[in-house]
Structure formats: C-alpha cells, structure tokens
Amino acid sequence: MSEAVGFFATLALALTLILFIGKKRKGESRYERTPYSTNDWQKLDRGIDPTSNESKSGE
C-alpha cells in the first residue's frame, strides 16, 4: 500500500514539474522573428509577379 502512495506522489510531482516547465518555456521565443515578408523566389512560387511594385507611392 505504501508503495502505491509513493508511486502516485512521485507521479503527481513529475506531472507538476512537467506542466510548470512547459508553461514557462511556452512564453519564450526560440528565435527572434521578423515580420513576415516574401522574397522574389517565394513570390514566384505563389504566382505573384515580383517585378510589379506593391507599394505604388507614385500613384
């Protein structure tokens, strides 16, 4: 009986630590991310003409 109590106590402690560490790591970003932008090759892959000027400041 005492073995079962020890097992469940250890299990509860392990799950608590896993959840605590998981929540703590979730807030951290692994890499610095820049705002999403596409390069010319990605635009071609998506069927967008990269030679067209997206920001039409002159018009």
Buried (B, 14 or more C-beta within 10 A) or exposed (E): EEEEEEEEEEEEEEEEEEEEEEEEEEEEEEEEEEEEEEEEEEBEEEEEEEEEEEEEEEE
